[in-house]
Amino acid sequence: MKKFFGVGLLIAALAVPALAASLEFRLSPQGQATDKLPIKSVFYVVLVGTEDGVQPSLFIWNLQKNWSSTVVGPKRVGDALVWGPIQLKRECDEVREGVAEVITADIGDMLVAAVDLQGKRAEAPQKPELLPPGPSATVRVGFPAPQERGLSVLRDGKSVEELRKGVYRVELVAPDLDRYCTVEKVSLILRGPQGKTAQIPLEETGPATGVFAGELKVRYAVEDCTLKASVGPISLQPGQSVVLRAASRELELEVAALQVSLKATLGEGKAVGIVDVGQRFSVSITPADYDEVRWCLDGKGVAGNTFSLEEPGRHTLVAFVRKGDVWGQGSLSLEATPGTVIAPVGREAATIEALGYALVQASAEEKLCFTLENAADDPHPVVYVGKLGKGCPNEVKVGPDGRFQIDLRDLGVQAGDTLWIYYEDPDFAADHTLVLVQVK
Protein backbone atom coordinates (compact mmCIF):
# COMPACT_ATOMS: atom_id res chain seq x y z
CA MET A 1 0.00 0.00 0.00
CA LYS A 2 1.31 3.47 -0.89
CA LYS A 3 0.22 7.00 -0.05
CA PHE A 4 0.03 9.69 -2.71
CA PHE A 5 0.36 13.41 -2.18
CA GLY A 6 0.25 14.64 -5.81
CA VAL A 7 3.13 12.33 -6.80
CA GLY A 8 2.81 10.65 -10.20
CA LEU A 9 2.10 6.96 -10.29
CA LEU A 10 3.41 4.63 -12.95
CA ILE A 11 0.89 1.95 -13.77
CA ALA A 12 2.85 -1.11 -14.73
CA ALA A 13 1.07 -2.65 -17.66
CA LEU A 14 1.79 -4.26 -20.97
CA ALA A 15 1.47 -1.86 -23.87
CA VAL A 16 -1.33 -3.79 -25.54
CA PRO A 17 -4.13 -1.77 -27.10
CA ALA A 18 -7.66 -2.74 -26.15
CA LEU A 19 -10.16 -0.43 -27.73
CA ALA A 20 -13.23 -2.01 -26.11
CA ALA A 21 -11.75 -2.70 -22.65
CA SER A 22 -13.81 -1.60 -19.61
CA LEU A 23 -13.30 -1.83 -15.84
CA GLU A 24 -16.08 -2.74 -13.38
CA PHE A 25 -16.63 -3.19 -9.65
CA ARG A 26 -18.63 -6.34 -8.92
CA LEU A 27 -19.85 -8.22 -5.84
CA SER A 28 -19.15 -11.57 -7.54
CA PRO A 29 -16.87 -12.48 -10.46
CA GLN A 30 -19.78 -13.13 -12.83
CA GLY A 31 -22.10 -10.52 -11.31
CA GLN A 32 -23.34 -7.19 -12.60
CA ALA A 33 -21.35 -3.98 -12.41
CA THR A 34 -22.17 -1.86 -9.35
CA ASP A 35 -21.59 1.74 -8.33
CA LYS A 36 -22.01 1.02 -4.59
CA LEU A 37 -20.12 -1.37 -2.33
CA PRO A 38 -21.44 -2.31 1.12
CA ILE A 39 -18.90 -1.74 3.87
CA LYS A 40 -17.52 -5.01 5.32
CA SER A 41 -18.15 -6.80 2.01
CA VAL A 42 -15.91 -8.69 -0.39
CA PHE A 43 -15.77 -7.41 -3.97
CA TYR A 44 -14.04 -7.95 -7.30
CA VAL A 45 -12.68 -5.67 -10.00
CA VAL A 46 -13.13 -7.01 -13.52
CA LEU A 47 -11.40 -5.83 -16.71
CA VAL A 48 -13.52 -6.84 -19.68
CA GLY A 49 -12.48 -6.96 -23.34
CA THR A 50 -8.72 -7.65 -23.16
CA GLU A 51 -6.70 -10.08 -25.20
CA ASP A 52 -4.79 -13.06 -23.87
CA GLY A 53 -1.37 -12.17 -22.51
CA VAL A 54 -2.42 -8.81 -21.05
CA GLN A 55 -1.47 -8.72 -17.32
CA PRO A 56 -1.78 -5.12 -16.08
CA SER A 57 -1.60 -4.14 -12.43
CA LEU A 58 -4.71 -2.73 -10.80
CA PHE A 59 -4.62 0.39 -8.65
CA ILE A 60 -7.42 1.38 -6.26
CA TRP A 61 -7.60 4.87 -4.73
CA ASN A 62 -9.59 6.00 -1.70
CA LEU A 63 -10.20 9.65 -2.53
CA GLN A 64 -11.30 10.66 0.99
CA LYS A 65 -8.28 9.12 2.69
CA ASN A 66 -5.79 9.94 -0.11
CA TRP A 67 -4.12 6.56 -0.38
CA SER A 68 -3.98 3.77 -2.91
CA SER A 69 -3.32 0.05 -3.10
CA THR A 70 -1.87 -2.12 -5.85
CA VAL A 71 -3.61 -5.40 -6.58
CA VAL A 72 -1.65 -7.93 -8.62
CA GLY A 73 -2.26 -11.39 -9.98
CA PRO A 74 -5.56 -11.24 -11.89
CA LYS A 75 -7.20 -14.42 -13.09
CA ARG A 76 -8.52 -14.74 -16.61
CA VAL A 77 -12.14 -15.80 -16.94
CA GLY A 78 -13.07 -15.88 -20.63
CA ASP A 79 -12.31 -12.46 -22.11
CA ALA A 80 -12.09 -10.85 -18.64
CA LEU A 81 -9.39 -10.35 -16.04
CA VAL A 82 -10.66 -10.68 -12.47
CA TRP A 83 -8.97 -9.27 -9.34
CA GLY A 84 -10.22 -10.51 -6.00
CA PRO A 85 -11.64 -11.38 -3.66
CA ILE A 86 -10.86 -7.97 -2.14
CA GLN A 87 -11.98 -7.23 1.42
CA LEU A 88 -13.54 -3.82 2.07
CA LYS A 89 -12.93 -3.30 5.78
CA ARG A 90 -12.95 -0.61 8.40
CA GLU A 91 -10.03 0.07 10.74
CA CYS A 92 -11.70 -2.01 13.49
CA ASP A 93 -12.43 -5.09 11.34
CA GLU A 94 -10.22 -8.15 11.26
CA VAL A 95 -8.68 -9.29 8.00
CA ARG A 96 -10.42 -12.30 6.50
CA GLU A 97 -8.56 -15.36 5.39
CA GLY A 98 -8.18 -16.08 1.69
CA VAL A 99 -8.54 -12.54 0.34
CA ALA A 100 -6.23 -11.22 -2.38
CA GLU A 101 -6.15 -7.67 -1.04
CA VAL A 102 -7.60 -5.50 1.73
CA ILE A 103 -9.01 -2.03 1.18
CA THR A 104 -9.75 0.15 4.23
CA ALA A 105 -12.63 2.60 3.97
CA ASP A 106 -15.59 4.11 5.77
CA ILE A 107 -19.18 4.66 4.74
CA GLY A 108 -19.35 7.55 2.27
CA ASP A 109 -15.82 7.11 0.89
CA MET A 110 -15.34 6.94 -2.88
CA LEU A 111 -13.01 4.38 -4.44
CA VAL A 112 -11.45 4.69 -7.89
CA ALA A 113 -10.00 1.69 -9.74
CA ALA A 114 -7.83 2.15 -12.82
CA VAL A 115 -5.42 0.38 -15.19
CA ASP A 116 -3.38 1.96 -17.97
CA LEU A 117 -3.00 -0.43 -20.86
CA GLN A 118 -0.60 2.01 -22.59
CA GLY A 119 1.85 2.08 -19.70
CA LYS A 120 1.53 5.84 -19.13
CA ARG A 121 1.97 7.64 -15.86
CA ALA A 122 -1.19 8.57 -13.95
CA GLU A 123 -1.54 11.22 -11.28
CA ALA A 124 -3.31 10.25 -8.06
CA PRO A 125 -6.81 11.71 -8.59
CA GLN A 126 -8.14 14.17 -6.03
CA LYS A 127 -11.75 13.89 -7.24
CA PRO A 128 -13.68 11.44 -9.44
CA GLU A 129 -13.56 13.55 -12.60
CA LEU A 130 -9.74 13.55 -12.59
CA LEU A 131 -9.37 9.88 -13.44
CA PRO A 132 -6.20 8.47 -15.02
CA PRO A 133 -6.26 7.53 -18.70
CA GLY A 134 -7.37 4.06 -19.61
CA PRO A 135 -10.15 1.86 -18.25
CA SER A 136 -11.35 3.03 -14.83
CA ALA A 137 -14.38 2.83 -12.53
CA THR A 138 -15.67 4.56 -9.43
CA VAL A 139 -17.76 3.23 -6.59
CA ARG A 140 -19.24 4.69 -3.40
CA VAL A 141 -18.93 2.84 -0.07
CA GLY A 142 -22.37 2.38 1.44
CA PHE A 143 -24.08 0.79 4.43
CA PRO A 144 -23.52 -2.91 5.13
CA ALA A 145 -25.54 -5.35 3.05
CA PRO A 146 -28.77 -6.57 4.70
CA GLN A 147 -28.23 -9.65 6.83
CA GLU A 148 -30.38 -11.95 8.91
CA ARG A 149 -31.20 -10.45 12.30
CA GLY A 150 -32.21 -12.17 15.50
CA LEU A 151 -33.89 -10.92 18.68
CA SER A 152 -33.85 -12.98 21.87
CA VAL A 153 -34.34 -12.63 25.62
CA LEU A 154 -31.80 -14.54 27.69
CA ARG A 155 -31.50 -15.62 31.29
CA ASP A 156 -28.34 -17.35 32.48
CA GLY A 157 -27.29 -17.51 28.84
CA LYS A 158 -30.40 -19.40 27.70
CA SER A 159 -33.30 -18.14 25.62
CA VAL A 160 -36.61 -17.90 27.51
CA GLU A 161 -40.21 -18.35 26.38
CA GLU A 162 -41.87 -16.51 29.28
CA LEU A 163 -40.91 -13.82 31.77
CA ARG A 164 -40.58 -14.26 35.52
CA LYS A 165 -39.20 -12.10 38.30
CA GLY A 166 -35.57 -11.28 37.59
CA VAL A 167 -33.11 -9.53 35.31
CA TYR A 168 -32.89 -10.55 31.65
CA ARG A 169 -30.51 -9.79 28.80
CA VAL A 170 -32.16 -8.64 25.59
CA GLU A 171 -29.89 -9.38 22.64
CA LEU A 172 -30.23 -8.21 19.05
CA VAL A 173 -27.86 -9.82 16.55
CA ALA A 174 -27.76 -7.42 13.58
CA PRO A 175 -24.39 -7.33 11.75
CA ASP A 176 -25.77 -4.92 9.16
CA LEU A 177 -26.44 -2.30 11.86
CA ASP A 178 -22.75 -2.30 12.81
CA ARG A 179 -21.78 0.56 10.51
CA TYR A 180 -18.97 2.48 12.19
CA CYS A 181 -15.98 1.71 14.40
CA THR A 182 -17.78 3.00 17.47
CA VAL A 183 -20.12 1.43 20.00
CA GLU A 184 -23.51 2.06 18.41
CA LYS A 185 -27.03 1.92 19.86
CA VAL A 186 -30.41 0.56 18.78
CA SER A 187 -33.77 1.27 20.42
CA LEU A 188 -35.83 -1.59 21.83
CA ILE A 189 -39.56 -0.78 21.78
CA LEU A 190 -41.73 -2.39 24.46
CA ARG A 191 -45.48 -2.53 23.82
CA GLY A 192 -47.81 -3.64 26.57
CA PRO A 193 -51.57 -4.13 26.88
CA GLN A 194 -53.77 -1.29 25.63
CA GLY A 195 -50.92 -0.16 23.39
CA LYS A 196 -48.70 1.35 26.09
CA THR A 197 -45.12 1.73 24.79
CA ALA A 198 -41.66 2.47 26.17
CA GLN A 199 -38.08 2.47 24.86
CA ILE A 200 -34.96 0.80 26.21
CA PRO A 201 -31.52 1.36 24.59
CA LEU A 202 -29.56 -1.64 23.35
CA GLU A 203 -25.82 -0.94 23.17
CA GLU A 204 -23.35 -2.70 20.91
CA THR A 205 -21.09 -5.03 22.88
CA GLY A 206 -18.00 -3.79 21.01
CA PRO A 207 -17.05 -1.48 18.12
CA ALA A 208 -17.36 -4.25 15.51
CA THR A 209 -19.55 -7.01 17.00
CA GLY A 210 -22.97 -6.28 15.48
CA VAL A 211 -24.49 -7.57 18.74
CA PHE A 212 -26.64 -5.10 20.70
CA ALA A 213 -27.61 -5.87 24.29
CA GLY A 214 -29.55 -4.33 27.15
CA GLU A 215 -31.00 -5.18 30.55
CA LEU A 216 -34.67 -5.87 31.17
CA LYS A 217 -36.06 -6.16 34.71
CA VAL A 218 -39.27 -8.01 35.51
CA ARG A 219 -40.98 -7.41 38.85
CA TYR A 220 -44.13 -8.46 40.72
CA ALA A 221 -45.82 -6.41 43.45
CA VAL A 222 -48.89 -6.73 45.66
CA GLU A 223 -50.31 -3.25 46.19
CA ASP A 224 -53.74 -2.34 47.57
CA CYS A 225 -54.84 -5.98 47.34
CA THR A 226 -53.94 -6.10 43.63
CA LEU A 227 -51.23 -8.23 42.03
CA LYS A 228 -49.24 -6.26 39.47
CA ALA A 229 -46.24 -6.94 37.26
CA SER A 230 -43.83 -4.73 35.34
CA VAL A 231 -41.54 -5.40 32.40
CA GLY A 232 -39.11 -2.51 32.39
CA PRO A 233 -41.35 0.58 32.57
CA ILE A 234 -44.42 -1.26 31.23
CA SER A 235 -47.06 -2.18 33.85
CA LEU A 236 -49.35 -5.14 33.26
CA GLN A 237 -51.01 -8.10 34.95
CA PRO A 238 -49.42 -11.54 35.33
CA GLY A 239 -50.64 -13.66 32.44
CA GLN A 240 -50.57 -10.72 30.02
CA SER A 241 -47.98 -10.34 27.27
CA VAL A 242 -45.48 -7.71 26.23
CA VAL A 243 -44.15 -7.25 22.68
CA LEU A 244 -40.45 -6.46 22.15
CA ARG A 245 -39.44 -4.93 18.83
CA ALA A 246 -36.01 -3.87 17.58
CA ALA A 247 -34.68 -3.41 14.05
CA SER A 248 -37.81 -4.92 12.45
CA ARG A 249 -37.57 -8.03 14.65
CA GLU A 250 -40.42 -8.75 17.05
CA LEU A 251 -40.85 -11.05 20.02
CA GLU A 252 -43.93 -11.56 22.21
CA LEU A 253 -43.51 -12.95 25.72
CA GLU A 254 -46.02 -13.58 28.49
CA VAL A 255 -45.42 -12.67 32.12
CA ALA A 256 -45.78 -15.97 33.96
CA ALA A 257 -48.72 -16.34 36.36
CA LEU A 258 -48.82 -19.06 39.01
CA GLN A 259 -52.05 -21.06 38.86
CA VAL A 260 -53.59 -20.95 42.34
CA SER A 261 -56.72 -22.58 43.75
CA LEU A 262 -58.22 -22.20 47.24
CA LYS A 263 -60.50 -24.41 49.32
CA ALA A 264 -62.27 -23.45 52.56
CA THR A 265 -62.67 -26.29 55.04
CA LEU A 266 -64.09 -26.96 58.50
CA GLY A 267 -62.89 -29.35 61.15
CA GLU A 268 -61.61 -32.52 59.52
CA GLY A 269 -61.47 -31.13 56.01
CA LYS A 270 -65.13 -30.66 55.08
CA ALA A 271 -65.24 -28.23 52.13
CA VAL A 272 -67.66 -25.34 52.57
CA GLY A 273 -68.91 -22.34 50.64
CA ILE A 274 -71.31 -21.13 53.35
CA VAL A 275 -70.31 -20.49 56.95
CA ASP A 276 -71.89 -18.92 59.98
CA VAL A 277 -70.99 -15.45 61.14
CA GLY A 278 -68.11 -15.82 63.59
CA GLN A 279 -67.35 -19.42 62.58
CA ARG A 280 -63.64 -20.19 62.10
CA PHE A 281 -62.59 -21.94 58.90
CA SER A 282 -59.30 -22.85 57.25
CA VAL A 283 -58.19 -22.26 53.67
CA SER A 284 -55.83 -24.62 51.87
CA ILE A 285 -53.73 -23.50 48.90
CA THR A 286 -52.77 -25.39 45.77
CA PRO A 287 -49.85 -25.62 45.05
CA ALA A 288 -49.10 -26.65 48.62
CA ASP A 289 -45.34 -26.09 48.26
CA TYR A 290 -45.61 -22.32 47.85
CA ASP A 291 -42.98 -19.99 49.32
CA GLU A 292 -45.01 -16.93 50.31
CA VAL A 293 -48.65 -15.89 50.65
CA ARG A 294 -50.46 -12.63 51.33
CA TRP A 295 -54.19 -12.49 52.08
CA CYS A 296 -56.91 -9.95 51.41
CA LEU A 297 -60.49 -10.18 52.67
CA ASP A 298 -62.99 -7.88 51.01
CA GLY A 299 -60.17 -5.67 49.75
CA LYS A 300 -58.28 -5.39 53.04
CA GLY A 301 -55.09 -7.15 54.05
CA VAL A 302 -55.44 -9.88 56.69
CA ALA A 303 -53.06 -12.39 58.25
CA GLY A 304 -53.12 -16.12 58.85
CA ASN A 305 -54.60 -19.20 57.18
CA THR A 306 -57.72 -19.41 59.38
CA PHE A 307 -60.47 -16.84 59.17
CA SER A 308 -63.94 -15.88 60.34
CA LEU A 309 -66.52 -13.61 58.75
CA GLU A 310 -68.03 -11.11 61.13
CA GLU A 311 -70.82 -9.76 58.93
CA PRO A 312 -73.56 -11.67 57.12
CA GLY A 313 -73.54 -11.65 53.32
CA ARG A 314 -71.16 -12.44 50.46
CA HIS A 315 -67.40 -12.08 51.05
CA THR A 316 -64.33 -12.47 48.83
CA LEU A 317 -61.06 -13.90 50.09
CA VAL A 318 -57.98 -13.57 47.85
CA ALA A 319 -54.57 -15.21 48.25
CA PHE A 320 -51.52 -13.79 46.46
CA VAL A 321 -49.06 -16.66 46.26
CA ARG A 322 -45.40 -16.85 45.29
CA LYS A 323 -43.59 -20.00 44.29
CA GLY A 324 -39.97 -19.40 43.33
CA ASP A 325 -39.85 -16.37 41.04
CA VAL A 326 -43.51 -16.50 39.92
CA TRP A 327 -46.58 -14.98 41.57
CA GLY A 328 -50.24 -15.79 41.07
CA GLN A 329 -53.56 -15.36 42.83
CA GLY A 330 -56.61 -17.39 43.74
CA SER A 331 -59.92 -16.29 45.21
CA LEU A 332 -62.88 -17.68 47.15
CA SER A 333 -66.41 -16.36 47.36
CA LEU A 334 -68.02 -17.26 50.70
CA GLU A 335 -71.48 -16.64 52.12
CA ALA A 336 -71.75 -15.80 55.81
CA THR A 337 -75.16 -16.52 57.36
CA PRO A 338 -76.49 -15.01 60.62
CA GLY A 339 -77.53 -17.23 63.53
CA THR A 340 -80.16 -19.91 62.83
CA VAL A 341 -83.74 -19.12 63.91
CA ILE A 342 -86.81 -21.35 64.40
CA ALA A 343 -89.73 -19.14 63.39
CA PRO A 344 -93.41 -20.16 63.78
CA VAL A 345 -95.57 -19.88 60.67
CA GLY A 346 -98.92 -18.11 61.00
CA ARG A 347 -98.62 -17.19 64.65
CA GLU A 348 -96.70 -14.84 66.83
CA ALA A 349 -93.92 -15.80 69.17
CA ALA A 350 -92.87 -13.91 72.24
CA THR A 351 -89.13 -13.56 72.65
CA ILE A 352 -87.74 -13.86 76.14
CA GLU A 353 -84.64 -11.72 75.74
CA ALA A 354 -83.08 -12.64 79.06
CA LEU A 355 -83.09 -16.34 78.24
CA GLY A 356 -82.53 -16.01 74.49
CA TYR A 357 -85.41 -18.15 73.26
CA ALA A 358 -88.91 -17.67 71.84
CA LEU A 359 -92.19 -18.72 73.48
CA VAL A 360 -95.23 -19.96 71.54
CA GLN A 361 -98.66 -20.83 72.93
CA ALA A 362 -100.86 -23.55 71.38
CA SER A 363 -103.70 -25.97 72.23
CA ALA A 364 -103.04 -29.70 72.66
CA GLU A 365 -104.83 -30.62 69.43
CA GLU A 366 -102.99 -28.30 67.03
CA LYS A 367 -100.51 -28.89 64.24
CA LEU A 368 -97.70 -26.39 64.46
CA CYS A 369 -95.67 -25.24 61.42
CA PHE A 370 -92.19 -23.74 61.72
CA THR A 371 -89.43 -22.46 59.43
CA LEU A 372 -85.76 -23.07 60.12
CA GLU A 373 -84.10 -19.87 58.90
CA ASN A 374 -80.42 -19.22 58.08
CA ALA A 375 -79.48 -22.91 57.96
CA ALA A 376 -78.25 -22.99 54.35
CA ASP A 377 -74.83 -24.24 55.52
CA ASP A 378 -76.45 -27.47 56.80
CA PRO A 379 -77.48 -29.69 53.85
CA HIS A 380 -79.58 -32.06 56.03
CA PRO A 381 -80.90 -30.12 59.03
CA VAL A 382 -82.68 -31.94 61.86
CA VAL A 383 -84.54 -30.41 64.81
CA TYR A 384 -85.26 -32.12 68.12
CA VAL A 385 -88.63 -31.96 69.90
CA GLY A 386 -89.44 -33.08 73.43
CA LYS A 387 -91.55 -32.40 76.51
CA LEU A 388 -89.81 -30.38 79.14
CA GLY A 389 -88.59 -32.73 81.88
CA LYS A 390 -90.19 -35.83 80.36
CA GLY A 391 -88.90 -38.67 78.14
CA CYS A 392 -86.55 -38.66 75.14
CA PRO A 393 -86.75 -36.13 72.31
CA ASN A 394 -87.96 -36.90 68.80
CA GLU A 395 -86.11 -36.06 65.58
CA VAL A 396 -87.97 -34.01 63.00
CA LYS A 397 -86.50 -33.62 59.51
CA VAL A 398 -86.62 -30.24 57.89
CA GLY A 399 -87.84 -29.98 54.29
CA PRO A 400 -85.86 -28.47 51.39
CA ASP A 401 -87.79 -25.23 51.86
CA GLY A 402 -86.72 -25.07 55.52
CA ARG A 403 -90.18 -25.94 56.89
CA PHE A 404 -91.24 -28.66 59.32
CA GLN A 405 -94.46 -29.59 61.19
CA ILE A 406 -95.18 -30.82 64.70
CA ASP A 407 -98.51 -32.54 65.49
CA LEU A 408 -99.05 -32.09 69.22
CA ARG A 409 -101.49 -35.01 69.25
CA ASP A 410 -98.76 -37.40 68.07
CA LEU A 411 -96.60 -36.33 70.97
CA GLY A 412 -99.33 -37.02 73.57
CA VAL A 413 -99.07 -33.62 75.16
CA GLN A 414 -101.66 -32.27 77.54
CA ALA A 415 -102.70 -28.88 78.72
CA GLY A 416 -100.06 -27.52 81.03
CA ASP A 417 -97.16 -29.31 79.28
CA THR A 418 -94.26 -27.35 77.87
CA LEU A 419 -92.73 -28.52 74.60
CA TRP A 420 -89.20 -27.59 73.51
CA ILE A 421 -87.88 -27.44 69.93
CA TYR A 422 -84.11 -27.26 69.48
CA TYR A 423 -81.64 -26.97 66.59
CA GLU A 424 -77.84 -26.95 66.68
CA ASP A 425 -75.49 -26.53 63.69
CA PRO A 426 -73.49 -29.80 63.54
CA ASP A 427 -70.36 -27.88 62.45
CA PHE A 428 -70.68 -24.88 64.76
CA ALA A 429 -72.11 -25.49 68.22
CA ALA A 430 -72.30 -21.78 68.90
CA ASP A 431 -75.06 -21.59 66.28
CA HIS A 432 -78.13 -23.00 68.07
CA THR A 433 -81.71 -21.94 68.69
CA LEU A 434 -84.55 -22.94 71.04
CA VAL A 435 -88.33 -22.44 70.98
CA LEU A 436 -90.69 -23.32 73.86
CA VAL A 437 -94.35 -24.20 73.25
CA GLN A 438 -96.79 -23.77 76.15
CA VAL A 439 -99.76 -26.11 75.75
CA LYS A 440 -103.07 -24.67 76.91
Number of C-alpha atoms within 10 A of each C-alpha: 12 9 14 16 11 11 10 12 14 12 22 18 17 15 14 16 13 16 11 9 17 18 23 21 27 22 20 16 19 12 11 10 18 14 15 18 23 21 26 26 16 21 20 21 26 28 24 20 16 21 16 11 9 17 20 23 19 24 21 22 24 27 18 14 15 15 16 21 18 14 19 15 14 20 13 19 12 12 13 21 23 24 23 24 19 20 22 21 20 20 13 14 14 10 15 13 7 10 13 16 19 19 20 19 20 23 17 14 16 22 25 22 24 25 25 25 24 17 17 17 14 19 18 25 19 16 13 14 8 11 19 21 16 18 20 21 21 21 21 19 21 18 20 18 13 11 11 8 17 17 21 18 23 18 13 9 9 10 14 14 14 15 26 22 18 14 17 20 19 20 23 25 20 22 20 17 23 24 21 17 15 12 16 20 17 19 16 23 17 23 19 21 14 7 9 13 15 14 17 18 15 21 19 24 16 15 16 21 18 21 23 27 22 20 16 16 15 18 19 23 13 13 9 10 18 13 18 16 23 19 23 16 16 17 18 20 18 22 16 15 19 24 16 23 18 23 16 8 14 15 15 14 16 16 25 21 20 21 14 19 18 17 17 23 18 17 11 6 13 12 14 16 13 18 26 28 18 19 18 15 20 18 18 14 17 13 15 10 10 15 12 12 17 17 21 18 18 14 14 11 15 14 11 10 15 13 17 14 20 13 14 15 14 13 15 13 21 23 25 21 27 21 15 13 14 19 29 22 21 18 17 17 13 17 21 23 23 18 17 19 21 24 19 20 14 9 12 12 17 12 14 10 8 6 8 10 17 20 18 20 16 15 17 20 16 12 13 18 15 19 17 22 16 16 23 18 18 15 8 12 19 18 20 16 20 19 19 15 10 10 8 11 17 13 13 15 15 17 14 11 9 16 17 20 16 15 14 18 13 10 15 11 19 15 12 11 17 20 23 19 22 19 21 19 19 14 15 15 10 13 19 15 19 21 22 22 20 17 19 14
